Amino acid sequence: MKARDDTRAVTAAPPRNAEQRRAAAAMKAVQQLDEDEELRKRYRVYADRLGPSILMNGLGQALATERAAAGSKPEKPDQRAHACLYNHLTAWLCRPGGVYEPVSGEKPDLLTALVTGSEALYVRAQAEALAWLVWHKKFCRAHLPASKDRSGED
C-alpha cells in the first residue's frame, strides 16, 4: 500500500465546512480590531459576556443591549468595543450564505432582520451566533489582552 504524502504546502483555500468558516470569520474579526489597547481589553470582556447574555435574554435583547451600549456615535473605547462586537456578529449573520442574506445594495441591519424574520430564522440565528462565539472567544483570549477587572471597568 502506498503511503499518502501529507507534506503538501498549506494553501489559502477557502474553508470547507461550517466550523472552518466560523473559525475563519471569528479570527478575522479579532484581527480587524485596531491597536487601541483599551478597546481590545474591553472587547475581550464583552465577547466573553455575550454568549451568556444570549442564553439568558435571547439573541434580540442581547444584541439590542450591545447596540445601545455602543451609542449613536461610539467614541470612547468601551462604546467602540460594543459597536465592534455588534458589527462583527452582524457581518457573520448577515452575509451572503448567512442566516439573513443581505438584499443587494443594502447595508444589513441585524436587529431589523431579527424582528421582521420568521421564528425559525431567529432560532437558527441564535444557534449560529452561539456557535460563532465559541471560536470568537477563543481567538479573543489568545490574541487580546486581559482586563484586570472582569467587569470591563479598570
N, C-alpha and C positions, 0 to 999 in steps of 0.2 A: 504494500500500500504506500502511495506516495505521500510524503509529509507536506502539509499545507504551509506555504511561505507567508507568514504574517509580518514581514519586515517592510511592507509597503509604506510609502510616505503618507503621512497624515494629510488629508486634503481638506479644504474648506467647503466640503459638500454640505448642502442644506440638511438640517436634522431630519431623520427618517420617521420617527414615531412621536406620539403626543408628548411623552415625557422629555424627549430630547428638545422638542420645540419649546416646551415650557422652560426648561433649564436654560436654553439659549436666550430666550427673551428676558428671563429673570436676571441673568448675568449682564446682559446688555443694559438693562435698566440701571443696575448698580454702577456700571462703568460710565454711564452718561452723567452721573452726578458731578457737579463742579467741585472744585478743590476747597470750597469753604468748609473748614474743619467743623465748625459749629453745626452747620446744616447736615453734614454727614453723620455726626453723633446723634442728632435728633431724629434724622431719617431712620436710623437703625432702631431706635426705641419705638418709633411709630410703626415701623414694619413688624416688629415683634408683637405689638398690641393689636394689629388689625385682624388677624385670624380669630383670636378670642372674641373680639368685638363683633365680627360677622356671625360667629356661632351664638352669641348671646342675644344680639339685636336684629340679625338679618342683614343681608348684603346692602339693601337700600338705605337703611338707617346708618349703618357703619360708614358707607361712602358719603352720605349726606353730612355726617359729622366731620369726616375728613375735609370735605369741600368747604364746610362752614369754618373750620379751623384755619383754612388757608386764607380766608378773607377775599375780598374782591380784588385787591391789589397786593399780593404777597410780597413783602419787602424784608421782613425780619427772617432770620434763619429758621425759626420754628414754623412760621407761615409758609415759607418756601418749601420746607421739608414735607409738610402736609400736602401742598399743591403738587409736588413731585410724585409723591406716593399715589395720590388720586390719579394723576395723569398717566403714570406707569400702568396702573391697573386698567384705566380706560383704554390705553393703547393695546393692551393684551386682549381685552374682551371685545373691543370694537374695531377689530382688524379684519381684513379680508380672510375668510375662513374661520373667524372667531364666532362667538355666540351671537353677537349683534354686529352683523356686517354693515359697514357704512354705506349710505346711499352715495353714489358717485358725485363727487364735487362738494359734499357737505362734510363739515367737521363733526365727528361723532360726539354726542353728549350722552354719557353713560347713564346719568340719573334719569334723563328723559326716556332712554331706551328701557330702563328698568321699570318705570311706572306705566309705560304705554305698551310694553310687550306682554306676551302671554305668561301665565303662571309656569308653564313648562320651561320657557326660556329663562325665567327668573331662577328657577331651581337649578337649571343647567349652569347659568352664570355664577351662581353661588358656589356650586361644586367646583367649577373651573377656577374661580378666584382662589379658593382654598388650596387647590392643587398647585396653582402657580406660586402661591405664597410659601409653600413648603420649600421650594427651590429658592425663592427670593430671600427668605430669611436666612438660609444657609449661606448664600453669597454675601448678604449684608454682614453676617457675623465673621465671615472670612476676610472681607475687604474694607469694612468701615470701622472706625474707632468706637470703642465702647464708651458710653456715658458713665460718669461716676455714680450718678443717681438714676435709677431705672424710670423715674417719672418723666425724664426728658428735661427737667429743670436742674441745672448745675448749681 
